[in-house]
Amino acid sequence: MDPSAAPRHRRNRRDWLVDSAMFVLAVAFTLLTSADRLDTAPLPPAWLFPFDQFAGALACAALWLRRRWPVGLAVTLVALSAVFEMVAGPMLAALFSVGVHRRPRTSGTVFALSVLAAAVFTYLRPDPDLPPLAMLMLGLALQGAAVGWGLFVHHRRRLVLAQRDRAARMETEARLRAEQVQHQVREAIAREIHDVLGHRLSLLSVHAGALEFNPGADPADVARAARVIRESAHQALQDLREVIGVLRAPTGEPSAPTRPGLPTLADLRKLVAESGQAGMPVELCDDLGARETVPDRTGHTAYRVVQEALTNARKYAPGAGVQLRLAGAPGEGLTVEVVNDVPAAVASDAAGGGHGLAGLAERVTLAGGRLEHGPVRRDGDGGPGGWRVRAWLPWPA
C-alpha cells in the first residue's frame, strides 16, 4: 500500500497552514472569476449564474475535506465543473491533492475525467469572447499544471521516505556489522584463552598430581616440581595477558592473529620441551622446507593445533608417547600431524569431549585449511591403537 495514501484525520501546524493557503487561493480564484463575469457578462445561460456562485462557495468550503477524501472530493468537483464555472478553482486544488496523496495511476484517471469535464463545459457553456478550442486548451493547461505539481510533490515525498528508509537500513546494517565484529572478537578471545589456559593448566595438573601421589619424594624433587608449578602458573598469566593485549589491538582482523606476540612455528620446540618435562615423550619429525616463508597466521594456527593435540593427549592418555610430524613446502601447504598411543577406551573418551577439537576445527577453517581427527589402527590385529589429529594449512608459494 502506498504510504502516502493513508488517510490523515489530525492536522498539525504545517497541515493547517497548507490547507488554509489552498482555501484562500481557491476562494481568490473564484472571486476573481465571479468579478470578471460581473464586469462583462455571465456565461449563457444567464439564469445559472447565481447557482454557479453558490456551487463555487460550497466547493471552496468542501476543500477542508480534501485530506480525508481526496479522490471522492476531486471526482465530485470535476463532475460539477462540467456545468458550474465557479467550481474551477476548488477543482484545481482537489486535483493537486489527488496528485500528492494518491498513486500516479489514480491521479491520471482523475485527470482524464477532468479533461472530459472540460470538454463538456466548453460545449455546454461556450464563452462568446473566446474560441472554444482556446477555452479548452486553457482549462487543460490549468488542470495539467495542478496534477503535475501534485505528482512532483508526491514523488519528492516518496524519494525522501526512500532516503530515510535507506539511511535506517544502513544504520541497521552498520549495527549488525559491529555486533558481528564483536562476536568474532569474543570467539577469537575464547579460542586463544582455551588454548593457552588448557595447555598450561594441564601441565600444572601433571606436576601437582605427581606431588600428590608421591608424598615421600625427595625434597629436591618436591622443590623442583613446586618451581615448575610456580613458573607454569606465572607463564599462564603472562600468556593470558599477551593474548588479551593482542586481541584488543585496534588494527587487524581479530580472527586472523598475525601481529607480533602470538606464538608461531618457531615456538614449537619450546612447547615440545615443556611436554617432555611434564613426563610426555614427544618425538618430533620436522620435514619442513623454507620454514622462514611460512606466514605468521599459518604458523600460529599450526602451533595451536599442536598445543591442543598435546593437551588432549596429556589429559586422556597420560604418559603415552606422542609423534609429531611437520611437513610441507611453499605452494603445497603445511601439514601438521600429532599421533598419540592410547588404549581404545581412552580414544573413545577423547572423542566424546569435542569442545576443544570443535574450536580447533573452526580455527583451521578460518585459516583456510582442513582438520581431521579420529582413532588410528594398530598394525596386525586391526584394533584401535591411538588418536590422531591432522591439519592441512595453506602455504602460498
N, C-alpha and C positions, 0 to 999 in steps of 0.2 A: 504494500500500500504506500502511496505517495505521502511522505511525512507532512508535506505542506497541505494535504487535503483534509487533515483532521480539523474538525470544527473548533472554533475558539469562542467561548462564551464569555470570558472575562477579559476586559481590555486593560492593558497597562497604560502608563502615561503616553508612551510613544503611539500606541494604537489610537488613543483619544485625539492626539494631535493630527494624525494622518486622517482619521475619519472626519474630523472637523474640517480639515483643509479640503477633502473631497466634497463634502457637503457644501461648503462655501463656493467652490468652483462650479459645482452643478447649479446652485442657485444663481450665481452670477451669469452663467451661460444662458439659463432660462430667462432671466430678467432682460438680458441684452437682446435675446431673440424676440421676446414679447414687446420690448420697446421699439425695436425695429419694425415689427408688424404694425404697431400703433401709429408710427410715423408715416408709413407707406400705406399698405392695405393688407389685411389678413388674407391668407391663402384661401381660395374657394374650397368649400362653401363658407361664407362669412359667418353663418349662424353657429358653426362649430368652434369658433374662436374661444368663447367663454369656457366650454368644456375642455378645450385644449389647454388653457391656463390652469384649470382645476387639476387635470391629469398631470401637468408638469409639477404642480405643488406636491401632489401625492407621491409622485416618483422621487422628488428630492427628499421627502421625509422617509421614504422607503429605503434610502441608501444606508440608513443606520442598521439595516439588517443584512448588509452585503457580506459581512464576515461569517454569519451563521448560515445563510443560504445563498451563496454567490451564484450558483448555476440557476436555481429557481428564480431568483430575482432578475438575473440577466435575461433569461428567456421571456419572462413576463414583460419586462421593459422593451425588449426587442419587438415582441408582438404588438405592444401599444404604440411603438414608434412607427409602425406601418400606417397608422391613422393620425396620431397626435404629434405635431411638430415640437411641442414644448418638452416632450419626453426625451429629446435627443441628448441633452446634457447629462441627465442621470443615467441614460442608457450607455453613454460612453464610459462613465465611471464604473458601471456594472461590468462592462466588457473588460476593463482594466483589472477589476477584482478577479474575474474568472481566469484571466491570464496569469495572475500572481498565484492564486490559491489552488488551481487545478492543473491537471496534466495538459500538455500541448494538444493532445488529441481532442480532449473536451473543449479546449479553447477554440480550436479550429472549427469544431462543429457549431458552436455558438456563433462564431464569426460568420460562418456560411449562412446561418439563419438571419443574421443582421444584414447581410448582403441582399438576401431575398426580401427582407422587410424594407430596405432602402429602395429596391426596385418597385415594390408595391406602392410605397409612399409617393414616389416620383410619378407613378401612373395615376394614382387617385387624386393627389393634390399637387399638380404641377404649378411651378412658380411662373407667373406671366412675364417677369423681367429676367428670367434665367433659362437658358435652353435645358431641356430635360437631361441630356447627356452630361452637361456640365454640372447640373444639380446632383445627378447620381454619382459622378466622379468625386465631387466634393464630400459627399456623405461617406463614400467608400474610403477616401483618404483619412478622414477623421476616425472612422471605425478601425481601419487598419493600424493607424498610429496608436490608438488606445490599446488594442490587443497586442501589438508589437512591444509597446512599453511594458505591459504586464508580463509578457513572456521573457523579456530581458530581466526583469526583477526576479521572476521565478527561477530562471537558470542561474542567476547570480546567487540566489539563496541556496540552491542545490549545490553549487560549487563551494560555497562557504561551509555547508554541512559536510560535504565530502572532504574538505581540507581538515575540518575538525575531527572527523572520524579517522582520517589518515594519521593525524597527529596523535590521537588517542591510541590507535593501533601501534604506532611507532613507540609510544611511551610504554605500552604493554609489552611489546617485543623487547625493548631495552631492559625492562624489569625482569622479564623471563631469562634473557641472556645473562643478566647479573646474577640471578638466582642459580642458573646453570653453572656459571663460573665458580660461585661459592660452593656449590655441591661438588664440583670437580676438585676444588682445593681441599674440602673436607675429606674426600675419598683419597686424595694423594697423601694427606697427613696421616689418615688412618692406616694406609698401606705402609708408609715409612715407619710409623710407630710400632705397628705389628711386627715388621721385620726386625727392627732394631731391638726392641724390648724382648721379643720372643727368643732371639739368639742369646742375648746377654742373660736373661733370666734362666734359660736352660743351662747355661754354664754355671750360674750360681747354684742351681738345684743339684747339679752333679757334685760340686765340691762340698756343698752343705750335706748332701747325702753320705758322702764319704766320711765326713766327720761324725755323723750320727751313727753309722754302722760300725765305726772303728773308734770307740771312745778311748781305748787304751793305746792309741797311736803315739809314736814318739813325739815329744813336744816340738821338735824341729819341724816334723811333718805337719803338725797341727798349726804351727805358726805360718808355715808356707801356704797351707790351704786357706787360712784366715786372710793372709795377704792377697791371695788370688781373688778371694771373695770381695775384699775391700776394693781392689783395683777394678774388678769387673763391675761392681756397683757404681764406682766413680766413672768408669768408661761408659756405662749405660746412660748416666745422667748427661755426660758430655755429648754422646751421640744424639740423645733426645734434644738437647738444646740446639745442636747443629742442624738437625732435621727441621725443627720448627723455624729456626732462623732462615734457612734456605727457602723453605716453602712460603714464608711470609714476605719474601723479597718482592718488590713491586713490579719487576720486569720478568719476562719469560713465561713459559707455559708451566703451570703447576703440575700438569700431568706428564711433563717431559723434563725431568731434572737433568740439566746439562751444565749447570753452573758449578764452579769450584766448591768443594766442601763435602760433596756426597761421594761415597766410595765407588771405585771403578775396578777394572781388571787388575790394576797394579796392587790392589789391597787384598787379592785372593790368597796369596801365600801367608799373609798375616792371619787371615781367617782360618786357613787350614792349620796353622801352628796353634791357634787358640783351641781348636777342636782336639788337636793331639795332646795338649796339656790337660784337657778335661778327660782324657782316657779313651778317646775315639781315634783309632788309627785310620788315617786318610791317605790313600795312595793317589797321587796327582800325576796324571799323564797329560802333558802340555804339548800339543801338536800345532800350535798357532804359528802362522807366519805373518810378518809385518804387523806385529802387535801394536805398534805405535799409531797405526792408522785406524784402530777401532774407535768409532765415535763414542763420545762420553755417555750418551744416552744408552747405547747398546751395552757398553761396559758396565754401567750402573745396573741395568736390568739383569745382566748375566751374574753380577755379584749378588743381587737379591735372590736369584734362582738358587744359587749355591748355598747361600745363607739359610733360606727356608728349607732346602732339602737336608742340610746338616742338622738344623734344629729339629726337624721331624724325625730324622734317624736317631738323634740323641734322646728324643722323647719316647719313641716307640721301640727302638732297638738299642738300648744302652750297651756299649761295649762292642757292638758289631763293627766289622770292617766296612769301610766305605771306599769306593773307587770313583774318582773324579776325573773326567776326561774333557779337555778343551780342544776343539778342532775347528778349522775353517780358514778362509783366506778372503781377501777383498774380492767382491763380486760374487762369491759363493755363499756367504753368510757365516755366522758364528754358531757353532753347535756346542751346547753345554749338557753334559750327561752325568748324573750322580746316581750311583747304584750302591745300595747297602744290603748286606747279608742279614736276613731277618726271618724268623720262623713264620709259617703260614698264618698262625693266629694273629701275630703282631702285624703282618701285612694287611690282614682284614681290618684290624682296628685302625690302622693308619688311613685306610681308605674311607673309614667312617667319619673321620673328623671333617675334612674337606674345607674348612673355612680358610685356612692359610693357603691351600692349593687353589681354591676358587679365586682368592685375591691375587695370587701369583699368576693364574691364567689371564686374569683381566689386565694385569700389568704388562705381561708379554704381548697380549693382543694390542694394547695401546701403543707398544713399541713397534708394531708391525710384524711380530713373529708368531710362532706356534708353540704350544706346550703340550707334552704328552706325559702321562704318569700312570703307573699301574704295577702289578706284580710281574716278576720275571720268573722263568722256569729253570730248574736245575737240569744239567745235562744228565741223561741216563733215565731216571725214574719219572721225569716229567712233572714232579711235584713243585709247588711254589717254593722259590728259593730266595726271594728278596723283593726289594721295591726299587723302582727306577723312576727318576724324573729326568725328562729330556726336553730341552728347549732349543728351538732354532730362532735366531735373531738376524735381522738384515745387517749386512756389512757392505756398504757401497764400495765400488772399485775406485 
